Amino acid sequence: HDNQITTSSKHRSAVIPNITKLILASPVGFQPLPSPHERIESSHLNPALRLVDALWSANFTPQALVRMMGSSRGQRAVKRALHGRIPHLSSEQQQSTTSSDLEEGKDYPSSELDLLAQYLYHISVAPASGEYAMNSLLETVACKGSGVGVYAREPLGGGSMAGSISRQSSSPLESIKVLFGDKDWMQFHEPAARKEMLSIESTCGIKTAVHIIPEAGHHMYLDNSPCFGRHILED
């Protein structure tokens, strides 16, 4: 997910030789960095985007913001953000609770949303570690006509990944599957991903596929878990 394509390539000597099937869920890294004439200068961005650009450049992470909020405000903020992003988790819990159950005063476990919010809050306020890799690996770029996107600082499209795999003479890798959601903010990497998969097939003889998960955004395993699960299990 996200950076898996970048890390699997950067550490290919340790990762790819040990696997036979690779599934990339909404990966970043295929689309090449925009050229200088395609970019919008930071000074021409609106104030909100200038702030995001400055925070990203300073390696300020969302986790750092949660830490600054403190326990109560931080937990509320995380739960509010999750409710806005994946509201179906809380609605499913409400639908499973009947009026007679409430009248009997039964004690119910926390909803999936509550449990996920607690988990996400605690890993966010833990001592910072891997979150700082985001700025090292990725770059936010505002482009004319296409808006703001996230790109790998060292893109893996254009035959780069195919070349990396082809140099692994003893790699047991048999197949690569790339998944994007149909509402995925990373879906602009899809065309470059398809080209790279075709290059891998022709160069390395490895079976590849690119699929779009319906009714799903970047976190497709939460938005449409049945369809996502089928893609994981069918091969």
VENVEN-V131181 format. One record per residue. N is the residue number from 1. PHI is phi in whole degrees, -180 to 180 (NA if undefined). Layout:
BEGIN
N_PHI + N_PHI
END
This chain:
BEGIN
1_NA + 2_60 + 3_-90 + 4_-63 + 5_-68 + 6_-70 + 7_-69 + 8_-68 + 9_-82 + 10_-64 + 11_-114 + 12_-62 + 13_-67 + 14_-101 + 15_-105 + 16_-61 + 17_-63 + 18_-103 + 19_-129 + 20_-109 + 21_-133 + 22_-119 + 23_-118 + 24_-109 + 25_-98 + 26_50 + 27_-81 + 28_-105 + 29_128 + 30_-77 + 31_-71 + 32_-68 + 33_-62 + 34_-61 + 35_-72 + 36_-55 + 37_-74 + 38_-87 + 39_-84 + 40_-102 + 41_-62 + 42_-55 + 43_-67 + 44_-98 + 45_-81 + 46_-71 + 47_-55 + 48_-64 + 49_-70 + 50_-64 + 51_-65 + 52_-60 + 53_-62 + 54_-67 + 55_-66 + 56_-62 + 57_-64 + 58_-86 + 59_62 + 60_-86 + 61_-107 + 62_-58 + 63_-62 + 64_-63 + 65_-64 + 66_-63 + 67_-62 + 68_-67 + 69_-73 + 70_86 + 71_-64 + 72_-65 + 73_-66 + 74_-64 + 75_-66 + 76_-65 + 77_-65 + 78_-65 + 79_-66 + 80_-64 + 81_-66 + 82_-67 + 83_-63 + 84_-72 + 85_-87 + 86_-133 + 87_-65 + 88_-65 + 89_-67 + 90_-79 + 91_-67 + 92_-64 + 93_-66 + 94_-66 + 95_-67 + 96_-82 + 97_-101 + 98_-91 + 99_-64 + 100_-65 + 101_-62 + 102_-67 + 103_-65 + 104_-78 + 105_70 + 106_-67 + 107_-96 + 108_-109 + 109_-69 + 110_-59 + 111_-69 + 112_-59 + 113_-63 + 114_-62 + 115_-65 + 116_-66 + 117_-64 + 118_-63 + 119_-62 + 120_-65 + 121_-62 + 122_-69 + 123_-76 + 124_-76 + 125_-89 + 126_-66 + 127_-52 + 128_-62 + 129_-149 + 130_-65 + 131_-62 + 132_-76 + 133_-71 + 134_-56 + 135_-69 + 136_-72 + 137_-94 + 138_-120 + 139_-138 + 140_-88 + 141_-135 + 142_-98 + 143_-118 + 144_-69 + 145_90 + 146_-112 + 147_79 + 148_-93 + 149_-141 + 150_-110 + 151_-129 + 152_-74 + 153_-64 + 154_-123 + 155_-58 + 156_-112 + 157_-82 + 158_64 + 159_90 + 160_-65 + 161_-68 + 162_-60 + 163_-65 + 164_-62 + 165_-71 + 166_-64 + 167_-78 + 168_-89 + 169_-64 + 170_-110 + 171_-68 + 172_-87 + 173_-60 + 174_-108 + 175_-153 + 176_-133 + 177_-123 + 178_-114 + 179_-122 + 180_-130 + 181_-85 + 182_-72 + 183_-117 + 184_-80 + 185_-73 + 186_-95 + 187_-68 + 188_-67 + 189_-83 + 190_-60 + 191_-58 + 192_-68 + 193_-66 + 194_-62 + 195_-62 + 196_-69 + 197_-65 + 198_-64 + 199_-64 + 200_-66 + 201_-61 + 202_-73 + 203_-86 + 204_-111 + 205_70 + 206_-99 + 207_-68 + 208_-133 + 209_-159 + 210_-126 + 211_-127 + 212_-109 + 213_-84 + 214_-71 + 215_53 + 216_-147 + 217_-102 + 218_-63 + 219_-94 + 220_-66 + 221_-67 + 222_-99 + 223_-72 + 224_-145 + 225_-63 + 226_-61 + 227_-68 + 228_-61 + 229_-63 + 230_-63 + 231_-66 + 232_-71 + 233_-92 + 234_-73 + 235_-86
END
